[in-house]
């Protein structure tokens, strides 16, 4: 008899950044609130915890999402997932698949070659410009175009140029070597751009959906 296993949707492993379906190996529900109904059974609201095993590195990922009896049976209801473990080096929210893949590729090189890390982050910046349909023959011009169109604030152009310049150092042997001290700088520069362009709008969408769910319950 074929073993019946439950699997998640395609998600990113917080350990190795592999993107795939993960086997659900454990979980639990925690009732957080119950609404009493004099005309029938009460309605439970609860947190659902899932332990998922990555098929590539075999390490556990733990996440939680809110659910309720209201949501049961709703095909279009998509809960907001929160990763509880691992918590470090999480991919910024709301990234398009291509941008997310490039971000994770850069993260994989971080502990191997800092110069390669800088180069891949510079490439990530170019992908962001192309994704946002920025115009210009150079990266600097595309960044300025994004600022002109209010895709990013003007002062973030200087942040992006800093990342571009560090990427140039990593790409050319004669320009010097980047060291471990540059890793947090590179990461902070990249995250500042990604969070402004993608994560902030995504968080607005999450909050809007949550407010709509609360209104629906009432």
C-alpha positions as CSV (number, residue, x, y, z in Angstrom):
1,X,0.0,0.0,0.0
2,X,1.3,3.4,-0.9
3,X,2.1,5.6,2.1
4,X,-0.1,8.6,2.4
5,X,1.9,11.7,3.2
6,X,0.9,15.3,3.6
7,X,2.9,18.0,1.8
8,X,3.0,21.7,1.8
9,X,2.9,24.0,-1.2
10,X,6.2,25.1,-2.7
11,X,8.1,27.0,0.0
12,X,11.6,28.1,0.7
13,X,13.7,26.2,3.2
14,X,15.2,28.6,5.8
15,X,18.3,26.5,6.1
16,X,19.4,25.7,2.5
17,X,17.0,28.0,0.5
18,X,15.8,25.1,-1.6
19,X,12.3,25.7,-3.0
20,X,10.1,22.7,-3.0
21,X,7.1,21.0,-1.4
22,X,7.9,19.8,2.1
23,X,6.6,16.8,4.0
24,X,4.4,17.7,7.0
25,X,6.0,15.6,9.8
26,X,4.1,17.1,12.8
27,X,1.8,19.8,14.0
28,X,-0.7,21.1,16.5
29,X,-3.6,23.4,17.0
30,X,-3.9,26.0,19.8
31,X,-7.3,27.5,20.4
32,X,-6.8,31.2,21.0
33,X,-10.5,32.4,21.2
34,X,-14.0,31.0,21.1
35,X,-17.1,32.9,20.1
36,X,-20.2,31.6,21.8
37,X,-23.4,31.2,19.7
38,X,-26.7,30.8,21.5
39,X,-28.2,29.3,18.3
40,X,-25.6,26.6,17.8
41,X,-22.0,25.5,18.5
42,X,-19.4,28.2,19.2
43,X,-16.8,29.3,16.7
44,X,-13.1,28.5,17.5
45,X,-10.2,30.6,16.4
46,X,-6.8,29.0,16.7
47,X,-3.2,29.0,15.7
48,X,-2.0,26.1,13.5
49,X,1.6,25.0,13.9
50,X,3.3,22.9,11.3
51,X,6.7,21.1,11.3
52,X,7.9,20.6,7.7
53,X,11.0,18.7,6.6
54,X,13.0,19.9,3.7
55,X,13.7,17.2,1.1
56,X,17.1,18.6,0.3
57,X,18.8,19.2,3.7
58,X,16.4,17.1,5.8
59,X,16.1,19.9,8.4
60,X,12.9,21.1,10.0
61,X,11.1,24.3,9.3
62,X,8.4,25.4,11.7
63,X,5.6,27.8,10.8
64,X,2.3,29.0,12.2
65,X,-0.9,30.5,10.7
66,X,-4.2,31.6,12.0
67,X,-7.4,29.7,11.2
68,X,-11.0,29.5,12.3
69,X,-14.2,27.6,11.8
70,X,-15.3,30.5,9.6
71,X,-12.4,29.6,7.2
72,X,-13.1,25.9,7.0
73,X,-14.3,24.9,3.5
74,X,-13.3,28.2,1.9
75,X,-11.3,27.2,-1.2
76,X,-10.0,30.8,-1.8
77,X,-9.0,31.5,1.8
78,X,-5.2,31.8,2.0
79,X,-3.8,32.2,5.5
80,X,-0.8,34.4,6.3
81,X,2.1,32.1,7.2
82,X,4.7,33.1,9.8
83,X,8.0,31.3,10.0
84,X,9.1,30.5,13.5
85,X,12.2,28.5,12.8
86,X,14.7,29.1,11.5
87,X,14.4,32.8,12.1
88,X,17.7,34.1,10.7
89,X,18.4,35.3,7.2
90,X,14.8,35.2,6.1
91,X,13.9,36.1,2.5
92,X,12.1,39.5,2.4
93,X,8.4,39.2,2.0
94,X,6.6,39.8,-1.4
95,X,9.5,39.0,-3.7
96,X,8.6,37.9,-7.2
97,X,10.0,34.3,-7.9
98,X,12.9,35.5,-10.1
99,X,14.0,38.1,-7.5
100,X,13.6,35.6,-4.6
101,X,15.7,33.0,-6.5
102,X,18.5,35.6,-7.1
103,X,18.4,36.6,-3.5
104,X,18.7,33.0,-2.3
105,X,21.6,32.3,-4.8
106,X,23.5,35.3,-3.3
107,X,22.9,34.1,0.2
108,X,24.3,30.6,-0.6
109,X,27.6,32.2,-1.7
110,X,27.9,34.5,1.4
111,X,30.0,32.1,3.4
112,X,32.0,30.9,0.4
113,X,33.2,34.0,-1.4
114,X,32.3,37.5,-0.3
115,X,33.3,39.0,-3.7
116,X,30.9,36.6,-5.5
117,X,28.2,37.6,-2.9
118,X,28.7,41.3,-3.9
119,X,28.5,40.5,-7.6
120,X,25.3,38.5,-7.2
121,X,23.7,41.3,-5.1
122,X,24.6,43.7,-7.9
123,X,22.9,41.4,-10.4
124,X,19.9,41.2,-8.0
125,X,19.7,45.0,-8.2
126,X,19.7,44.9,-12.0
127,X,16.8,42.3,-11.9
128,X,14.8,44.6,-9.6
129,X,15.3,47.4,-12.2
130,X,14.2,45.2,-15.0
131,X,11.2,43.9,-13.0
132,X,10.1,47.4,-12.3
133,X,10.7,48.3,-16.0
134,X,13.3,51.0,-15.3
135,X,14.7,52.8,-18.3
136,X,18.4,53.6,-18.9
137,X,21.5,52.1,-20.5
138,X,23.3,51.7,-17.2
139,X,22.4,50.5,-13.7
140,X,22.9,54.0,-12.3
141,X,20.5,55.5,-14.9
142,X,17.9,52.8,-14.2
143,X,18.1,53.5,-10.5
144,X,17.6,57.2,-11.1
145,X,14.6,56.3,-13.3
146,X,13.0,54.4,-10.5
147,X,13.4,57.4,-8.2
148,X,11.9,59.7,-10.9
149,X,8.9,57.4,-11.1
150,X,8.7,57.3,-7.3
151,X,9.3,53.6,-7.2
152,X,12.1,54.3,-4.7
153,X,12.9,57.5,-2.8
154,X,15.8,59.6,-4.0
155,X,18.0,58.9,-1.0
156,X,17.6,55.1,-1.6
157,X,19.3,55.7,-5.0
158,X,22.5,56.5,-3.0
159,X,22.0,53.3,-1.1
160,X,21.6,51.3,-4.3
161,X,24.6,53.0,-5.8
162,X,26.6,51.9,-2.7
163,X,25.6,48.3,-3.4
164,X,26.4,48.8,-7.1
165,X,29.9,50.1,-6.3
166,X,30.7,47.3,-3.8
167,X,29.6,44.9,-6.5
168,X,32.0,46.5,-8.9
169,X,34.9,45.9,-6.4
170,X,33.9,42.3,-6.1
171,X,33.9,41.9,-9.9
172,X,37.4,43.3,-10.6
173,X,40.5,41.8,-9.1
174,X,42.5,45.0,-9.4
175,X,39.9,47.0,-7.4
176,X,40.7,45.2,-4.1
177,X,39.1,42.5,-1.9
178,X,35.9,42.7,0.1
179,X,36.1,41.3,3.6
180,X,33.8,39.8,6.2
181,X,33.1,43.3,7.6
182,X,31.3,44.1,4.3
183,X,28.8,41.3,4.6
184,X,26.3,43.1,7.0
185,X,26.7,46.2,4.9
186,X,25.9,44.4,1.6
187,X,23.0,42.6,3.2
188,X,21.6,45.8,4.8
189,X,21.8,47.7,1.5
190,X,20.1,44.9,-0.5
191,X,17.3,44.5,2.1
192,X,16.7,48.2,2.3
193,X,15.9,48.2,-1.4
194,X,13.9,45.0,-1.5
195,X,11.8,45.9,1.6
196,X,10.9,49.3,0.1
197,X,10.0,48.0,-3.3
198,X,8.4,44.7,-2.5
199,X,7.9,44.0,1.3
200,X,6.2,47.2,2.3
201,X,3.4,46.8,-0.4
202,X,3.1,43.1,0.6
203,X,2.6,44.0,4.3
204,X,-0.1,46.5,3.3
205,X,-1.9,43.7,1.4
206,X,-1.6,41.4,4.4
207,X,-3.0,44.0,6.8
208,X,-5.8,44.8,4.4
209,X,-6.8,41.1,4.1
210,X,-6.7,40.7,7.9
211,X,-9.0,43.7,8.4
212,X,-11.4,42.3,5.8
213,X,-11.4,39.0,7.7
214,X,-12.2,40.7,11.0
215,X,-15.1,42.7,9.4
216,X,-16.4,39.5,7.9
217,X,-16.4,37.7,11.2
218,X,-18.3,40.6,12.8
